[in-house]
Amino acid sequence: MQPALEPVTVHAWPQHQWLAVQALRSAQAMTVISIATPATENRRVARSLVRSALRETLAVLLGQPAASIALVSPLGRVIHVDSTTCPLSLSISHSPGISVAAICQGAAIGIDVMQIEAVTPGHPDWLRLASDYLGPQVTANLQSAPPATFQSVFAQAWTDFEAALKCLGLGLTEWSPELASRLASCRVMALDLPASYCGSIATVAGDSVTQLARRT
């Protein structure tokens, strides 16, 4: 995975809906929105809110009623617009208190968000999780991380990993050299989120979105 230096702007919905649409219409052809949701692990309300936000944002972009935009997520597949004439990639992630959604024109995309306080500093379960899924380098970084930064280091590494998996259409998979090679094809960018959250967005390296990220 290839990290970018600058975090990606996240547009609060509905307050900054128009800015989100402007980003989609720009050369960037990508936008990220955030939605305030209940601070609970139950995602029923969050799913409903983020789908409404996506429909409203796409309605402005496409110039059609929100009710006419169908979002579908068949079992085992990512959410997408039910249209053969609308080449948009979507990705959604939830954490207690916030949901984020990415929309991209013409390129695959993946997004992930995590509440930092969900990580217990130095707890062996998190180190085992890192060893199983994030690989030896991240695990070594975590083992040497001061307690004050352990949570944020883990959360950023985990969201980087999850965003890249989503971008490539892969399910949660344990680390291997082969997987690391596939993930290296992604350009991963941090999200500009409130201090209590970490988030990442991933695109395929070499696409127009990635080229723009390198210039910002």
Phi and psi restraints in degrees (value plus and minus 20) as a CYANA .aco file:
   2 GLN   PHI    -132.2   -92.2
   2 GLN   PSI      81.8   121.8
   3 PRO   PHI     -92.6   -52.6
   3 PRO   PSI     125.0   165.0
   4 ALA   PHI    -116.7   -76.7
   4 ALA   PSI     142.1   182.1
   5 LEU   PHI    -102.9   -62.9
   5 LEU   PSI     -61.9   -21.9
   6 GLU   PHI    -114.9   -74.9
   6 GLU   PSI     115.7   155.7
   7 PRO   PHI     -89.6   -49.6
   7 PRO   PSI     131.1   171.1
   8 VAL   PHI    -103.5   -63.5
   8 VAL   PSI     115.0   155.0
   9 THR   PHI     -84.3   -44.3
   9 THR   PSI     115.9   155.9
  10 VAL   PHI    -133.5   -93.5
  10 VAL   PSI     104.6   144.6
  11 HIS   PHI    -115.4   -75.4
  11 HIS   PSI      97.1   137.1
  12 ALA   PHI     -86.0   -46.0
  12 ALA   PSI     110.9   150.9
  13 TRP   PHI    -126.3   -86.3
  13 TRP   PSI     117.8   157.8
  14 PRO   PHI    -112.0   -72.0
  14 PRO   PSI     -21.5    18.5
  15 GLN   PHI     -75.2   -35.2
  15 GLN   PSI     -60.8   -20.8
  16 HIS   PHI    -136.0   -96.0
  16 HIS   PSI      13.5    53.5
  17 GLN   PHI     -77.7   -37.7
  17 GLN   PSI     -62.1   -22.1
  18 TRP   PHI     -84.5   -44.5
  18 TRP   PSI     -57.8   -17.8
  19 LEU   PHI     -84.1   -44.1
  19 LEU   PSI     -56.8   -16.8
  20 ALA   PHI     -82.6   -42.6
  20 ALA   PSI     -62.6   -22.6
  21 VAL   PHI     -87.9   -47.9
  21 VAL   PSI     -59.4   -19.4
  22 GLN   PHI     -79.7   -39.7
  22 GLN   PSI     -60.3   -20.3
  23 ALA   PHI     -82.5   -42.5
  23 ALA   PSI     -59.2   -19.2
  24 LEU   PHI     -85.5   -45.5
  24 LEU   PSI     -55.4   -15.4
  25 ARG   PHI    -102.4   -62.4
  25 ARG   PSI     -30.0    10.0
  26 SER   PHI    -103.2   -63.2
  26 SER   PSI    -199.9  -159.9
  27 ALA   PHI     -81.7   -41.7
  27 ALA   PSI     -42.7    -2.7
  28 GLN   PHI     -83.8   -43.8
  28 GLN   PSI     -57.5   -17.5
  29 ALA   PHI      36.3    76.3
  29 ALA   PSI      10.3    50.3
  30 MET   PHI    -170.6  -130.6
  30 MET   PSI     126.1   166.1
  31 THR   PHI    -167.3  -127.3
  31 THR   PSI     135.4   175.4
  32 VAL   PHI    -149.2  -109.2
  32 VAL   PSI     111.4   151.4
  33 ILE   PHI    -138.8   -98.8
  33 ILE   PSI     133.0   173.0
  34 SER   PHI    -143.5  -103.5
  34 SER   PSI     126.9   166.9
  35 ILE   PHI    -150.6  -110.6
  35 ILE   PSI     109.3   149.3
  36 ALA   PHI     -91.2   -51.2
  36 ALA   PSI     110.3   150.3
  37 THR   PHI    -152.5  -112.5
  37 THR   PSI     146.9   186.9
  38 PRO   PHI     -78.1   -38.1
  38 PRO   PSI     122.2   162.2
  39 ALA   PHI    -101.8   -61.8
  39 ALA   PSI      47.7    87.7
  40 THR   PHI    -165.7  -125.7
  40 THR   PSI     136.6   176.6
  41 GLU   PHI     -95.3   -55.3
  41 GLU   PSI     -36.1     3.9
  42 ASN   PHI     -91.8   -51.8
  42 ASN   PSI      97.0   137.0
  43 ARG   PHI    -118.8   -78.8
  43 ARG   PSI     -11.9    28.1
  44 ARG   PHI     -79.3   -39.3
  44 ARG   PSI     -71.2   -31.2
  45 VAL   PHI     -87.0   -47.0
  45 VAL   PSI     -61.0   -21.0
  46 ALA   PHI     -79.9   -39.9
  46 ALA   PSI     -62.7   -22.7
  47 ARG   PHI     -81.5   -41.5
  47 ARG   PSI     -62.4   -22.4
  48 SER   PHI     -84.7   -44.7
  48 SER   PSI     -63.6   -23.6
  49 LEU   PHI     -84.9   -44.9
  49 LEU   PSI     -62.8   -22.8
  50 VAL   PHI     -91.5   -51.5
  50 VAL   PSI     -53.7   -13.7
  51 ARG   PHI     -86.2   -46.2
  51 ARG   PSI     -60.1   -20.1
  52 SER   PHI     -82.6   -42.6
  52 SER   PSI     -63.2   -23.2
  53 ALA   PHI     -83.0   -43.0
  53 ALA   PSI     -60.9   -20.9
  54 LEU   PHI     -84.2   -44.2
  54 LEU   PSI     -65.3   -25.3
  55 ARG   PHI     -80.2   -40.2
  55 ARG   PSI     -64.7   -24.7
  56 GLU   PHI     -84.4   -44.4
  56 GLU   PSI     -61.6   -21.6
  57 THR   PHI     -86.4   -46.4
  57 THR   PSI     -64.3   -24.3
  58 LEU   PHI     -87.4   -47.4
  58 LEU   PSI     -51.3   -11.3
  59 ALA   PHI     -82.0   -42.0
  59 ALA   PSI     -62.5   -22.5
  60 VAL   PHI     -86.3   -46.3
  60 VAL   PSI     -64.2   -24.2
  61 LEU   PHI     -80.7   -40.7
  61 LEU   PSI     -65.7   -25.7
  62 LEU   PHI    -111.6   -71.6
  62 LEU   PSI     -30.6     9.4
  63 GLY   PHI      47.5    87.5
  63 GLY   PSI      21.8    61.8
  64 GLN   PHI    -162.5  -122.5
  64 GLN   PSI     141.1   181.1
  65 PRO   PHI     -80.7   -40.7
  65 PRO   PSI     122.8   162.8
  66 ALA   PHI     -79.2   -39.2
  66 ALA   PSI     -55.0   -15.0
  67 ALA   PHI     -85.0   -45.0
  67 ALA   PSI     -39.3     0.7
  68 SER   PHI    -107.2   -67.2
  68 SER   PSI     -26.0    14.0
  69 ILE   PHI    -115.5   -75.5
  69 ILE   PSI      95.8   135.8
  70 ALA   PHI    -119.0   -79.0
  70 ALA   PSI     103.2   143.2
  71 LEU   PHI    -124.7   -84.7
  71 LEU   PSI     106.7   146.7
  72 VAL   PHI    -145.5  -105.5
  72 VAL   PSI     127.4   167.4
  73 SER   PHI    -161.6  -121.6
  73 SER   PSI      58.5    98.5
  74 PRO   PHI     -78.6   -38.6
  74 PRO   PSI     133.4   173.4
  75 LEU   PHI     -74.2   -34.2
  75 LEU   PSI     105.3   145.3
  76 GLY   PHI      64.1   104.1
  76 GLY   PSI     -17.2    22.8
  77 ARG   PHI    -144.5  -104.5
  77 ARG   PSI     137.6   177.6
  78 VAL   PHI     -95.1   -55.1
  78 VAL   PSI     137.6   177.6
  79 ILE   PHI     -85.2   -45.2
  79 ILE   PSI     122.5   162.5
  80 HIS   PHI    -173.6  -133.6
  80 HIS   PSI     144.4   184.4
  81 VAL   PHI     -98.4   -58.4
  81 VAL   PSI     110.2   150.2
  82 ASP   PHI     -99.1   -59.1
  82 ASP   PSI      57.2    97.2
  83 SER   PHI    -177.7  -137.7
  83 SER   PSI     119.4   159.4
  84 THR   PHI    -110.2   -70.2
  84 THR   PSI     -26.2    13.8
  85 THR   PHI    -132.4   -92.4
  85 THR   PSI      -9.8    30.2
  86 CYS   PHI    -144.5  -104.5
  86 CYS   PSI      69.0   109.0
  87 PRO   PHI     -98.5   -58.5
  87 PRO   PSI      49.7    89.7
  88 LEU   PHI    -135.5   -95.5
  88 LEU   PSI     117.5   157.5
  89 SER   PHI    -120.9   -80.9
  89 SER   PSI     118.3   158.3
  90 LEU   PHI    -144.1  -104.1
  90 LEU   PSI     131.7   171.7
  91 SER   PHI    -172.0  -132.0
  91 SER   PSI     123.0   163.0
  92 ILE   PHI    -153.3  -113.3
  92 ILE   PSI     126.9   166.9
  93 SER   PHI    -166.6  -126.6
  93 SER   PSI     129.7   169.7
  94 HIS   PHI    -146.7  -106.7
  94 HIS   PSI     126.6   166.6
  95 SER   PHI    -166.1  -126.1
  95 SER   PSI     131.5   171.5
  96 PRO   PHI     -71.0   -31.0
  96 PRO   PSI     101.0   141.0
  97 GLY   PHI      78.3   118.3
  97 GLY   PSI     -35.7     4.3
  98 ILE   PHI    -174.3  -134.3
  98 ILE   PSI     123.9   163.9
  99 SER   PHI    -145.8  -105.8
  99 SER   PSI     127.1   167.1
 100 VAL   PHI    -147.1  -107.1
 100 VAL   PSI     128.9   168.9
 101 ALA   PHI    -160.1  -120.1
 101 ALA   PSI     119.6   159.6
 102 ALA   PHI    -135.1   -95.1
 102 ALA   PSI     121.2   161.2
 103 ILE   PHI    -146.6  -106.6
 103 ILE   PSI     113.3   153.3
 104 CYS   PHI    -160.3  -120.3
 104 CYS   PSI     117.4   157.4
 105 GLN   PHI    -116.1   -76.1
 105 GLN   PSI      97.9   137.9
 106 GLY   PHI      62.1   102.1
 106 GLY   PSI      -7.5    32.5
 107 ALA   PHI    -171.9  -131.9
 107 ALA   PSI     127.2   167.2
 108 ALA   PHI     -87.6   -47.6
 108 ALA   PSI     130.3   170.3
 109 ILE   PHI    -168.9  -128.9
 109 ILE   PSI     132.2   172.2
 110 GLY   PHI    -162.5  -122.5
 110 GLY   PSI     125.9   165.9
 111 ILE   PHI    -159.7  -119.7
 111 ILE   PSI     129.3   169.3
 112 ASP   PHI    -172.0  -132.0
 112 ASP   PSI     127.9   167.9
 113 VAL   PHI    -157.9  -117.9
 113 VAL   PSI     129.3   169.3
 114 MET   PHI    -168.6  -128.6
 114 MET   PSI     118.4   158.4
 115 GLN   PHI     -98.2   -58.2
 115 GLN   PSI     102.9   142.9
 116 ILE   PHI     -83.1   -43.1
 116 ILE   PSI     -58.3   -18.3
 117 GLU   PHI     -88.9   -48.9
 117 GLU   PSI     -29.5    10.5
 118 ALA   PHI     -88.7   -48.7
 118 ALA   PSI     -38.1     1.9
 119 VAL   PHI    -112.4   -72.4
 119 VAL   PSI     105.5   145.5
 120 THR   PHI    -108.2   -68.2
 120 THR   PSI      97.9   137.9
 121 PRO   PHI     -75.6   -35.6
 121 PRO   PSI     106.2   146.2
 122 GLY   PHI      51.7    91.7
 122 GLY   PSI     -18.6    21.4
 123 HIS   PHI     -85.3   -45.3
 123 HIS   PSI     114.0   154.0
 124 PRO   PHI     -79.9   -39.9
 124 PRO   PSI     -47.8    -7.8
 125 ASP   PHI     -82.2   -42.2
 125 ASP   PSI     -57.4   -17.4
 126 TRP   PHI     -90.2   -50.2
 126 TRP   PSI     -56.7   -16.7
 127 LEU   PHI     -87.6   -47.6
 127 LEU   PSI     -57.8   -17.8
 128 ARG   PHI     -85.2   -45.2
 128 ARG   PSI     -60.4   -20.4
 129 LEU   PHI     -81.7   -41.7
 129 LEU   PSI     -62.8   -22.8
 130 ALA   PHI     -83.1   -43.1
 130 ALA   PSI     -63.1   -23.1
 131 SER   PHI     -81.9   -41.9
 131 SER   PSI     -60.3   -20.3
 132 ASP   PHI     -93.2   -53.2
 132 ASP   PSI     -57.8   -17.8
 133 TYR   PHI    -136.1   -96.1
 133 TYR   PSI     -50.6   -10.6
 134 LEU   PHI    -120.0   -80.0
 134 LEU   PSI     -32.2     7.8
 135 GLY   PHI      74.9   114.9
 135 GLY   PSI     148.8   188.8
 136 PRO   PHI     -86.6   -46.6
 136 PRO   PSI     -54.5   -14.5
 137 GLN   PHI     -88.2   -48.2
 137 GLN   PSI     -66.0   -26.0
 138 VAL   PHI     -84.6   -44.6
 138 VAL   PSI     -60.3   -20.3
 139 THR   PHI     -80.5   -40.5
 139 THR   PSI     -62.6   -22.6
 140 ALA   PHI     -84.1   -44.1
 140 ALA   PSI     -59.5   -19.5
 141 ASN   PHI     -81.8   -41.8
 141 ASN   PSI     -60.6   -20.6
 142 LEU   PHI     -88.8   -48.8
 142 LEU   PSI     -59.3   -19.3
 143 GLN   PHI     -83.2   -43.2
 143 GLN   PSI     -49.7    -9.7
 144 SER   PHI    -118.1   -78.1
 144 SER   PSI     -22.2    17.8
 145 ALA   PHI     -93.5   -53.5
 145 ALA   PSI     117.4   157.4
 146 PRO   PHI     -81.0   -41.0
 146 PRO   PSI     129.0   169.0
 147 PRO   PHI     -72.3   -32.3
 147 PRO   PSI     -53.0   -13.0
 148 ALA   PHI     -88.6   -48.6
 148 ALA   PSI     -42.3    -2.3
 149 THR   PHI    -132.4   -92.4
 149 THR   PSI     -24.9    15.1
 150 PHE   PHI     -75.0   -35.0
 150 PHE   PSI     -66.9   -26.9
 151 GLN   PHI     -79.9   -39.9
 151 GLN   PSI     -69.5   -29.5
 152 SER   PHI     -89.6   -49.6
 152 SER   PSI     -56.0   -16.0
 153 VAL   PHI     -83.8   -43.8
 153 VAL   PSI     -65.4   -25.4
 154 PHE   PHI     -84.5   -44.5
 154 PHE   PSI     -68.3   -28.3
 155 ALA   PHI     -81.0   -41.0
 155 ALA   PSI     -61.1   -21.1
 156 GLN   PHI     -87.8   -47.8
 156 GLN   PSI     -61.5   -21.5
 157 ALA   PHI     -84.6   -44.6
 157 ALA   PSI     -59.7   -19.7
 158 TRP   PHI     -88.3   -48.3
 158 TRP   PSI     -63.3   -23.3
 159 THR   PHI     -88.8   -48.8
 159 THR   PSI     -53.7   -13.7
 160 ASP   PHI     -77.3   -37.3
 160 ASP   PSI     -67.3   -27.3
 161 PHE   PHI     -82.4   -42.4
 161 PHE   PSI     -70.2   -30.2
 162 GLU   PHI     -84.7   -44.7
 162 GLU   PSI     -61.2   -21.2
 163 ALA   PHI     -82.6   -42.6
 163 ALA   PSI     -61.4   -21.4
 164 ALA   PHI     -86.4   -46.4
 164 ALA   PSI     -61.1   -21.1
 165 LEU   PHI     -78.2   -38.2
 165 LEU   PSI     -66.5   -26.5
 166 LYS   PHI     -83.2   -43.2
 166 LYS   PSI     -60.9   -20.9
 167 CYS   PHI     -78.9   -38.9
 167 CYS   PSI     -57.7   -17.7
 168 LEU   PHI    -109.4   -69.4
 168 LEU   PSI     -19.7    20.3
 169 GLY   PHI      52.4    92.4
 169 GLY   PSI       9.0    49.0
 170 LEU   PHI    -124.8   -84.8
 170 LEU   PSI     127.2   167.2
 171 GLY   PHI    -102.0   -62.0
 171 GLY   PSI     155.6   195.6
 172 LEU   PHI     -80.6   -40.6
 172 LEU   PSI     102.0   142.0
 173 THR   PHI    -156.1  -116.1
 173 THR   PSI     117.6   157.6
 174 GLU   PHI     -86.3   -46.3
 174 GLU   PSI     131.3   171.3
 175 TRP   PHI     -82.8   -42.8
 175 TRP   PSI     122.3   162.3
 176 SER   PHI    -175.0  -135.0
 176 SER   PSI     139.5   179.5
 177 PRO   PHI     -77.7   -37.7
 177 PRO   PSI     -55.7   -15.7
 178 GLU   PHI     -85.4   -45.4
 178 GLU   PSI     -63.7   -23.7
 179 LEU   PHI     -84.9   -44.9
 179 LEU   PSI     -62.7   -22.7
 180 ALA   PHI     -78.7   -38.7
 180 ALA   PSI     -57.2   -17.2
 181 SER   PHI     -85.6   -45.6
 181 SER   PSI     -59.2   -19.2
 182 ARG   PHI     -88.9   -48.9
 182 ARG   PSI     -61.4   -21.4
 183 LEU   PHI     -86.7   -46.7
 183 LEU   PSI     -44.5    -4.5
 184 ALA   PHI     -85.7   -45.7
 184 ALA   PSI     -35.2     4.8
 185 SER   PHI     -97.3   -57.3
 185 SER   PSI     -26.4    13.6
 186 CYS   PHI    -118.3   -78.3
 186 CYS   PSI     124.4   164.4
 187 ARG   PHI    -119.4   -79.4
 187 ARG   PSI      99.7   139.7
 188 VAL   PHI    -129.3   -89.3
 188 VAL   PSI     112.2   152.2
 189 MET   PHI    -145.1  -105.1
 189 MET   PSI     117.8   157.8
 190 ALA   PHI     -91.8   -51.8
 190 ALA   PSI     133.0   173.0
 191 LEU   PHI    -117.5   -77.5
 191 LEU   PSI     124.9   164.9
 192 ASP   PHI    -105.3   -65.3
 192 ASP   PSI      74.6   114.6
 193 LEU   PHI    -141.4  -101.4
 193 LEU   PSI     146.0   186.0
 194 PRO   PHI     -73.4   -33.4
 194 PRO   PSI     133.6   173.6
 195 ALA   PHI     -80.5   -40.5
 195 ALA   PSI     -41.2    -1.2
 196 SER   PHI    -104.9   -64.9
 196 SER   PSI     -17.7    22.3
 197 TYR   PHI    -150.1  -110.1
 197 TYR   PSI     132.9   172.9
 198 CYS   PHI    -140.0  -100.0
 198 CYS   PSI     127.3   167.3
 199 GLY   PHI    -175.1  -135.1
 199 GLY   PSI     138.7   178.7
 200 SER   PHI    -162.9  -122.9
 200 SER   PSI     133.9   173.9
 201 ILE   PHI    -151.3  -111.3
 201 ILE   PSI     121.1   161.1
 202 ALA   PHI    -148.5  -108.5
 202 ALA   PSI     119.2   159.2
 203 THR   PHI    -148.7  -108.7
 203 THR   PSI     147.4   187.4
 204 VAL   PHI     -97.8   -57.8
 204 VAL   PSI     106.2   146.2
 205 ALA   PHI     -77.5   -37.5
 205 ALA   PSI     114.1   154.1
 206 GLY   PHI      83.1   123.1
 206 GLY   PSI     -35.5     4.5
 207 ASP   PHI     -98.8   -58.8
 207 ASP   PSI     154.3   194.3
 208 SER   PHI     -84.4   -44.4
 208 SER   PSI     -53.5   -13.5
 209 VAL   PHI     -84.7   -44.7
 209 VAL   PSI     -63.6   -23.6
 210 THR   PHI     -84.0   -44.0
 210 THR   PSI     -62.4   -22.4
 211 GLN   PHI     -79.6   -39.6
 211 GLN   PSI     -59.8   -19.8
 212 LEU   PHI     -85.3   -45.3
 212 LEU   PSI     -61.8   -21.8
 213 ALA   PHI     -79.6   -39.6
 213 ALA   PSI     -55.1   -15.1
 214 ARG   PHI     -88.4   -48.4
 214 ARG   PSI     -44.0    -4.0
 215 ARG   PHI    -110.5   -70.5
 215 ARG   PSI     -30.4     9.6
